[in-house]
Structure formats: structure tokens, C-alpha cells
Amino acid sequence: MTYRFSLLRFVPDPARGEFINIGAIAGDDSGVDWSLRLVSNLARANRLDDKGTLGAALAFAATIEARIEALDQLPGFGEPISLQWLETTSAEMQNIVQLSEPTPVVATSAEDALDLVFEELIVDPAARRFRFFKKYRAVSQLRAAYTEVEIPDEAVDKSVRVTTSRYSDSFDFGIHNGRLVQLAKCWSFQLPGQDALAEEVKAWAWVVEHLKELGGEASIDGRLYEIAGDGDLDVAVVYVPPVGLEPRLAFDQAQAAFADLGVTAVPGEDASRVAAEAAGRLGIRPISHQ
């Protein structure tokens, strides 16, 4: 997949024109998968900072970091991230922070793109990394799995809003062929803010429980799909699991909720299970690999 990156430059005196790279930002055109990384050692930037403006540059970076984190927690809220938006925002910093010309790079994620950028352009082996994978990783794995089992593009819709008589929430995918056969939700359990994530999962679980019992409707491209409360609709989850010693509060609570609801929940590496179920419900025969 093609991403675009820009180097993040600190310009202590725009009139002088001298600058130093303090990091980089990379993202995709969909506005979903973005990542920012700063250099680990700001000593050189501090030496250039004769006007005391480095703090403002770092505050700009912190603002972008917060916006990136919000992509997972508040999808569709506010203006999406784009290089144009970043350029406008940096201009408001009176050119203390400047972005290099956007450059394409082929990578599997924004984090992977930054790995390449730092290796080639910003030599900083101990770089400060925000090394958690956002839900986009699970979204891309599931989308690839749907393609692998040859589900037609027109049968796959993203960002499906589901409403019951009492609750509403969004799903990342809806699979349909005149009727809705599967809803799928993607999560990342590597995100910080475990308490908020646990509450988000709990609210989603209430929607699914109500949907299974009483039914509801899904909005796809302006068309409403009725969902019967007979439990026939397949509801699935694909997730990015926590790793190592990361906090597991949200993940442990989510696993219990998934089991209670009878929801198929698999890590991204097993997204083919969810895709195969959708294909079967669409009447698509399994692909034979010989």
C-alpha cells in the first residue's frame, strides 16, 4: 500500500531559514492510518533554539498525536487528518514548524512507513516510538481476507451505522447481497486509555445484545436494511491483541463480552475465518488452493 510521509522540521528563525528534522509523520489518503514519530534526542534542536520556540514545536507535535489517537476512539468525528490539514495547521505556527514535500513510500502501515523513513532519512536508532498498532491493522487484514475469498466489492460496505430501538453504534464492515448477512467490528487492544476502551466495548456489546434479541436496522449508502431479532445475522470481531506486559483490562472484559454474546472474535491473523463465514452466507464456494 502506498503511504505518504513528510519530515517534521523545526525552524527556530524562519527568516534565517536554518532547520533541523525533529521527526516525521506518515499516513494514507483514507485519513485512517496515521502515525507520528519524534527523534529521541533533541540536543541539536535545543542548540539551535536561540528564540525559545522549541516548546511550541513540540506542542504542535503533541496536538497531532492526540488527533491521531482520536481516529480510533472517535471515528468520523471532526475533520480527517490529511497532509493539507497538516500544512494549514503548521502555517498557523508561523513557520516555526514546517513539513517537507509529501513523498510516497510503499509500506504495510504508517508505522512501517516511519520505520523506513527513520532508517533512510533520520538516523536515530533510539527513536521515541509510539509502537502500538491501531485498529486500522485489523481493518486492513479483514478487508484483505474478504478479497481473498472473492467477495465482490459491491457486497462489502464500510462504516455501517446500526440502530436498535434503544441504542446505536457503528460497525467497520457490512456484508450484503440484498440482505445483510454479516456485521464486523474491528478493535485494537494495544491502545492506551484502557478504561475508556473498556467502556466503548461495553456500549457496543449492549447494541449487539439488543440487536440479537429485538432486531434493528443498518444504514448502508442511504439504504436501510432491516435486521430481524432471530439471531440469524452473523456478528464478528477482528482485533489487534495486546502484547507482552501491556495492560489487558479492556481485552479481558471484551473477551468475556464476546463469549456471552456468542460473537466470533479472532485476531487479525485469523481474519480468514470471518471472511469464510461471510462468503458461505453469500453462497460463494470456498476457494480451492492446489
Residue pairs with C-beta under 8 A, 6 or more apart in sequence:
1 28
1 106
1 107
1 108
1 140
2 28
2 104
2 105
2 106
3 26
3 27
3 28
3 33
3 104
3 105
3 106
3 107
3 110
3 113
4 26
4 27
4 28
4 29
4 83
4 102
4 103
4 104
4 105
5 24
5 25
5 26
5 27
5 102
5 103
5 105
5 113
5 114
5 117
6 24
6 25
6 26
6 83
6 86
6 99
6 100
6 101
6 102
6 103
7 21
7 23
7 24
7 99
7 100
7 117
7 121
7 122
8 21
8 22
8 23
8 24
8 25
8 36
8 38
8 61
8 97
8 99
9 19
9 20
9 21
9 22
9 97
9 98
9 99
9 100
10 19
10 20
10 21
10 22
10 45
10 48
10 49
10 54
10 57
10 96
10 97
11 17
11 18
11 19
11 95
11 96
11 97
11 98
12 18
12 48
12 49
12 50
12 51
12 53
12 54
12 96
13 50
13 51
14 94
14 95
14 96
18 48
19 98
20 44
20 45
20 48
21 39
21 121
21 122
22 38
22 39
22 42
22 45
22 57
22 61
23 36
23 37
23 38
23 39
23 61
23 122
24 36
24 37
24 114
24 117
24 118
24 121
24 122
25 34
25 35
25 36
25 37
25 64
25 86
25 99
26 34
26 35
26 105
26 107
26 110
26 113
26 114
26 117
27 33
27 34
27 35
27 81
27 82
27 83
27 110
28 34
28 110
29 82
31 71
31 80
31 81
31 82
32 71
32 136
32 139
33 109
33 110
33 134
33 136
33 140
34 68
34 71
34 81
34 110
35 68
35 109
35 110
35 111
35 113
35 114
35 130
36 61
36 64
36 65
36 68
36 130
37 114
37 118
37 127
37 128
37 129
37 130
38 58
38 61
38 127
38 128
39 45
39 122
39 124
39 127
39 128
40 124
40 126
40 127
40 128
41 124
41 126
42 54
45 54
45 57
46 54
53 96
56 93
56 96
56 97
57 93
57 96
57 97
60 89
60 90
60 93
60 96
60 97
61 97
63 89
64 81
64 86
64 89
65 130
67 81
68 81
68 134
69 191
69 192
69 193
70 77
70 78
71 81
71 134
71 136
72 134
72 135
72 188
72 191
73 191
73 193
73 196
73 197
73 200
75 159
75 170
76 159
76 170
79 85
83 99
83 102
86 99
87 99
90 97
90 98
90 99
105 113
105 116
105 117
107 113
107 115
107 116
108 140
109 133
109 136
109 137
109 140
110 136
111 131
111 133
118 124
118 127
132 188
132 190
132 191
132 192
132 246
133 188
133 190
133 240
134 188
134 190
134 191
134 240
135 172
135 186
135 187
135 188
135 240
137 188
137 240
137 268
138 186
138 187
138 188
138 238
138 239
138 240
138 268
138 271
139 172
139 186
139 238
141 238
141 268
141 269
141 271
142 172
142 173
142 184
142 186
142 238
142 268
142 271
142 274
142 275
143 156
143 173
144 271
145 271
145 272
145 274
145 275
146 156
146 173
146 175
146 275
146 278
148 272
148 275
148 287
149 272
149 275
149 276
149 278
149 279
149 284
149 286
149 287
150 279
150 284
150 287
151 175
151 275
151 278
151 279
151 282
151 284
155 175
155 176
155 177
155 282
156 173
156 174
156 175
157 173
157 174
157 175
157 176
157 220
157 221
158 172
158 173
158 174
159 170
159 171
159 172
160 170
160 171
160 172
160 173
160 174
160 183
160 218
160 219
160 220
161 168
161 169
161 170
161 218
161 219
162 168
162 169
162 170
162 171
162 183
162 207
162 211
162 216
162 217
162 218
162 219
162 227
163 216
163 217
163 218
163 219
164 207
164 210
164 211
164 214
164 215
164 216
165 210
165 214
165 216
166 210
167 203
167 206
167 207
167 210
168 207
169 203
169 204
169 207
171 183
171 184
171 185
171 218
172 184
172 185
172 186
173 182
173 183
173 184
174 180
174 182
174 183
174 184
174 218
174 220
174 225
175 181
175 182
175 183
175 184
175 278
175 281
175 282
176 220
176 225
177 282
177 283
179 225
180 218
180 220
180 225
180 227
180 233
181 233
181 234
181 278
181 281
181 282
182 233
182 234
182 235
182 236
182 274
182 277
182 278
182 281
183 218
183 233
183 234
183 235
183 236
184 235
184 236
184 237
184 238
184 274
184 278
185 204
185 235
185 236
185 237
185 238
186 237
186 238
186 239
187 197
187 201
187 237
187 238
187 239
187 240
187 254
188 239
188 240
189 197
189 239
189 240
189 241
189 242
189 246
189 248
189 250
189 251
189 254
190 240
190 241
190 242
190 243
190 246
191 197
194 247
194 249
194 250
195 249
195 250
197 250
198 249
198 250
198 253
198 254
201 250
201 253
201 254
201 257
202 253
202 257
205 257
205 260
205 261
208 235
208 261
208 263
209 261
210 216
211 227
211 229
211 233
211 235
212 229
212 231
212 233
212 235
212 261
212 262
213 229
214 229
215 226
215 227
215 228
215 229
215 230
216 227
216 229
217 224
217 225
217 226
217 227
218 224
218 225
218 227
219 225
227 233
231 262
234 264
234 277
234 278
234 281
235 261
235 263
235 264
236 263
236 264
236 265
236 266
236 274
236 277
237 258
237 263
237 264
237 265
237 266
238 265
238 266
238 267
238 268
238 270
238 271
238 274
239 251
239 254
239 265
239 266
239 267
239 268
240 267
240 268
241 251
241 267
242 248
242 251
254 265
255 265
257 263
258 265
264 273
264 274
264 277
266 273
266 274
276 286
279 286
280 286
